[in-house]
Amino acid sequence: MPRSTAFHSVRHEPHHGHHALRLLHSHVHGPVRCLNPTRARFTYDAAGGTKQIAASSIVEKQTLPDEKYPQGKLANKISFEWRSRNNRKGRSVLILHHPQKADEQAAQYVVPQSTASVLPVLRNLRLMFTYFPYWDISYLVGVLFTFGSVIWVINGFFAWLPLQVPASEFDNEGLVGGGVTAFIGATVFEVGSVLLLLEAVNVSREGCFGWAVEVALEGGEKSRELLAVTSRNDERDHHFNRSSLLGQSSHSPRYKYNVEPSWQWFPSFKELQTHYLHELGFLASLSQFIGATIFWISGFTALPGIINNLSQGLLDGVYWAPQIIGGLGFIVSSALFTLETQKNWYTPAPRTLGWHIGVWNLIGAVGFTLCGVLGPAYGSSRAQYQASLATFWGSWAFLIGSAIQWYESLGKWVIEKDRDE
């Protein structure tokens, strides 16, 4: 099936039905041909008039709270990029195309700077400590995984530090400190994985660009394109609907086209069969949930009073085996999340936040799995040391990936720069 045909077979177009958005079939990509594409590009076709971009309108309500970026450099055209991960996270991408050679026509397109620039990055970092959108499930996922990773880092210290510095060990450090933190960390990861799966089944089905395009008449016959960011109270998207986690939804009367309920707890079997099982993001979230659920068994049996009363055979079966299987689920999930951000299966995407999140989580998943693989080697002190060390560096990798995910959840409106092809 051609890419464009497969893309159109998805239940809804990846934009809010705006008649002026034209799909560029050459920019429909996906790393796995048998699954739905993960990215597509649209251009905006204005109906006549002189095309100009008002920088003040582009940056209005750019990133919460309402502030404006300084004006940036020049661009000769704009386009909108739909990406499955961004759509799931409520992020909207505006591509600014720079001409290969400067010309007079390009001089009229003054646009804001890329959100990858220093000031926007610092601004988003500040939001991590000053803005708390508790109604946004993507934000909750990022915060929960960060909190869980911090707990696992502490667990890593309990497991590895006494082997590295024996004088630092205190009574029952491994049994109580390691066991309790393992249980809490596994539980937090399980809750985060449930929310991650709910996020995947509540993806904006018409796509979420977040850029409202208006045409205003200026000076009689002269028209100018104005780009403004949709209101943060736009209830078409559960990322902006404060009642969405309660299973309620309401819809703004400003929009004339039909919208579906913005929240669901469970997809139907037909939806799973025709849509979700063809989505890389859903498959990755499902793998994460299955892995975390199995891994939680290991966290539960690590509690003092349980782990110290198990025979070696039971220990292998209910503690180490769930850690290995759960870790493999994390590996599959992280690999799929990484793959989702790439244009094809073999080309990395280091300019994309989601790619870095997937890579760091993949490293963490390998660490947790390696710990489970080496753990049953009771007679080898080297294996025990490496198992504890794998938990330590794997926890730090998870923490880095989770912190980036938290940062990503607050940057809803993204401006990227590209060169004309």
N, C-alpha and C positions, 0 to 999 in steps of 0.2 A: 504493500500500500504506500503510495507517495506520502511524503511528509505533510504536505499541505492538506491532503485528504484526511489523513489520520488526525491532523490537528482539528479539522472541522467536525470530525466525528465525535469529539467531546461534547457533552450535553449543552454547553453554553459557550458562546464566543468569549475569549479572554479579554473582554472590555465591556463596559456597561452599555452596550448597544448604541454607541455614538456613531451616527452615520458618517461623520467626517474622518473616522479612523480607517485607514486602508492597510490591510495585511500585506507585508512583503514576503511572498512565498519563498524567496531565496534565503530568508533569515529565520526560517522555522527549523529548529534543531532539537535533537535529543540524543543522548549517548547510547540508548538501546532502541533499536529499530522496531522491536515487537511491542514496545510500550509507548505511551503517549509522549509527544514532544515536551520538553521542559523549558523551552524558550521560544519566543516569537517577537518580531519587531513590527511596529505599525508607524506609518507616517500620518501626518495631519494634512488633509486636503482642504484648503480654504476655498470658499466659493467666490473666486475673483478678488480683486482688490490688491493692494500692496501689502506684502507680508512683512510685518515687523514684530519684534518680541519686546514686550514691556517688562523690563527686569523687575520693577517694583511689584508687578502683578505675579510674576513667577515666584518670588520669594515670600509673598504674603502667607502667613501662617506656615512657614516652611517647616520648622521643627519646634515642638512644644517646649516651653511656652512661646507665645507669639512674639517673635523678634525677626529682624531682617538681616540677611547676609549682606555684606558689601558687594557692590557690583564687581564682576570679573572681566574676563576677556571676551573675544568675539567668536561668533559661530555663524555659519552660513545657512544652517537648517536645524530642525529638531526632529526627534522621533521618540516613540514610547516603546519601552521593552517590557514584555511580559515574561516573567520567569516563575516557574512553578513554586520554588522556595519562597521567593518574595511575595507571591500571591498568598501563600499559606501564612506568612508572617505579617501580612498587611502592608508590605513595603511597595512603593511605587517608584519606578525608575524612568527618569527623563534623560535621554541621550542628546548631548550637544555636539554637533558635528563641526569640526574645524576644517576650513579649506586647506588644501595642500599649499596653495600660494595665496598670499594676501591679495585682495582685489577690492574695488570700491564698493561693490554690492555687499560684501561681508561686513563692511564698517557699520551698517545700520543695525546689526544684530548684537546688542550688548546684553550679556547674560551674567547671572551670578556664578561664583566660583564653584568648583566641584566640591561635593561633600566629603571627598577624601583629602581636602586641603587642611592645613593646620588648624585654622580657626573653627571650622565646622566640627572637626574631630574633638577638639577641646570642649566645644559646646556640648557635644553628645556625651562626653565623659562626665561633664558637670551634671547632666540630667540623670545619670545613674545614681547620684546622691541627693537629688533635689526633686525628682519627679517619680511618682509611684502609681502608675496606671493599673491598679489591682484588678480591674475588669478585663484587662487584655490577657488572654490566655498565653500568648507568645511571651509576654513579659513574665508571667508567673513561671513558665517553663524555664526561661533563662535564669531567673532568681533561684528557683528550687534546685536546679542542677548545680548552680554555683555554691549554694549552701551545702548541698550534699557532698560536693567535691572537697569543700573545706573540712568536713567531717572525716572524709576518707584520707585527707592529708594528715590529719591528727592521728588517725588509725595507722597510717604508714610510719609515723614517728614511733608509735608504741611497738610496732612490729620489728622495725629495722634498727632503731637507735640502740637498744640494749645489745644487739649483736655487734654493732660497730663500736660502741663505747660502753662496755659492760658496767663501768662504774656509775652510769646514769640510771641503771635499772632500779625500780622500786618494787615493793611487794605487790604481787598479783597484777603487775603492769600489763602483761600480755593477756591474762585471763579476763580481768575486769575491764581495764581500759581498752584493750583491743577488741574484746567481745562486745561491749556495749556500743562502742563507736561503729563497729561493723554492722550491728543490727540497725542503729539509727541511720547510718549512711545508706544501707540497702533499702530501708523503708522510704527514705526521701527520694531515692532514685526510682522506686516503684511508683510513688505518687507523681513524680515528674513525668514518668513514662506514660501513665494514664492520661495526664493532661496533653502530652505530646500526641497521643493517638486521637484524643478529642479534637485537638487542633487540626489534625489531618482530615478528619471527617467533617469539619466545619469550614473548610477552605472556601473563600468567596467564589461562588460558582459561576458568576458572570465575569470574574476577574476583577482586580482592584488596581486601577491606575492611580486613583487619588488626585488626578489632575483634571479639573473642570475647564473645558474650553469654551470661551465665550467670544462672540463677535460683536464689537461695538462700533458704531458709526462715529466718525470723528471728522469734523470739517465737511459735512454734507456727504459727498460721494466717496470720500476716502475712508477705507475700512482698515482697521488694525486688529490683529489677533492678540487677545489677552489670555494669558495662562494663569490660573489661580488654583491653589491647592484646595481640595474639598474640605469642608468643615470637619473638625475633629469630633463633632457630634453627629456625623453622618452614620445613621443606624443601619445602612445597608450592609455594613461590615461589622462583624462581631468584635473586631479590635477596637472599635469606637463606641460600641453599645454597652453601657455600664450595666445593663440588666441581662446581658447575654448569658452569663454563667448561671443565672437562675432559670434558664430555659425560657425566658420571655423575650419578645421582640416587638418592636413597633417600627413603622416605616415613615420616613419623611414624606409629606405631601408634595414636596417640590418636584419629585420625579414622576413622570407620567407612565414610564414603562413598568411592567410587572417585576416584582422581586419575590424571591422565595424567602421563607423564614430564615433568619440569620443564625439560628442555633439548632442543633440536633444532637441527641445523646447517642443514638445508634443509627447507622445507615441500614437501609433495607437490603435484603439479599440481592435484589435486582441491581441496586446501586453498587454493591460490592462486585457483582459479576460484570457489569457493563462499564464501570468507571474506576472505582478505587483500586481494584486489583491490577489495573493497567497504569497506575500512577507510582512513580519511583518514590515520591515522598511518603505516600501511604505505606508502601511495602517496607520502607526504612523505619517508619514509626511503629509498624506492627512488629518488626524484628526486635526493635528496642524494647517494646512492651513484653514480648515473650521472654527475651533474655533477662530483663529486670525481674520478672515474676519468678523465673527459675533461680536467679541469683539470690533472691530474697530468702529462699530456703537456706542457703549457706549463711546469710546474715542472721537468721533466726537460730540456727543450730550453733552459732558462735557465742551465744549468750552463756555467761557463767552459770553453772548448774546443769547445763545440757552438754556442752562440748567436753567438759572434764569428766563426764560419766559415760562416754561413748567408747565402745570397743574400737579397735583399729579398723575392722571391717566396716562398721557403721559409720565411722569417721570418714572413710573413703567414699561411702555411698551417699551420705546425706550432707556432707560438708564440702569435700573437695570436688566431687562430681558435679553438683549444681554450680559451683564456681566456674568449672571448665565450660559447661554447657551454656551457662549464662554469659560468660565472657565471649564465647563464640557468637552468641546472639548480638552482643555489643559490636563485635568486629563486623558482622554482616551489615548491621544498621549503619555504622559509621562509614563503611565503604559505599553503601548506597547513597547516603546523604552527600558524600564527597562527589560521587559520580553524577548526582543530580545537577550539580552546579557547572558541569563541564559541557562543552559543545559536543564532544565525542568522548569515547571511553578512554582514549590515550592522551588527551591534551589537558594538562593541569589548568586550573583557573585561579592563580594566586592573587588576582585583582578582586576576587569576590570573597566577602566575609564568610559566606556559608562554606566555601571550600576550606578555609583555615579551620573553621569549627569542626568540619568532618575529619580533617587530617589529625588534629590534636586529639579528638575523641577516639580516632582509630588507634593512635599510639597508646592512649590510656587503656583501651580495650585489650590490646595486645599484652600490656603489663598485667592486667587483672587475670587474663587467661593463662599467662605464663606462670603466675603465682599458683594457680590451681593445678597446673601440670607438674610443677616441681614440688608442690606441697607433700604429696604422698611418699616422697623419697626420704623417709624418716632416718635412715641410717647414714645419710650424707649431710655433713654440716655445711658443705659448700652449696648444696641444693637448697637447704633451708635458708641460708643467707641470701641467695639469689631470689628465692621466692618472696622473702620479706622486702628485699630491695625493689622487686618488680611492683609490689603494691605501692611502694613509696613513690617511684617515678611515674607509675601509671596514674596515681592520684593527682599529681601535679599536672600531668598532661590533661586530665579531665577538667581540672580547675581552670587552666588556660582556655580550653575550648568553651567551657561554660561561661566564663567571664566575657568572651567575645560574643557569645550568643545573647547574653544580657544586654551588651552594648548594641547589638544588631536589633533587638526588639524595640529600642527607643528611636531608631533612625528610620522613620516611616517614609520620608520623602527623600529620594536619592537622586543626585545630579551627577552624571558621569560624562566624561568627554571622550570623543572619538574622532578619528580622522576620516575624511571622505575616502570611500573605496573606489 
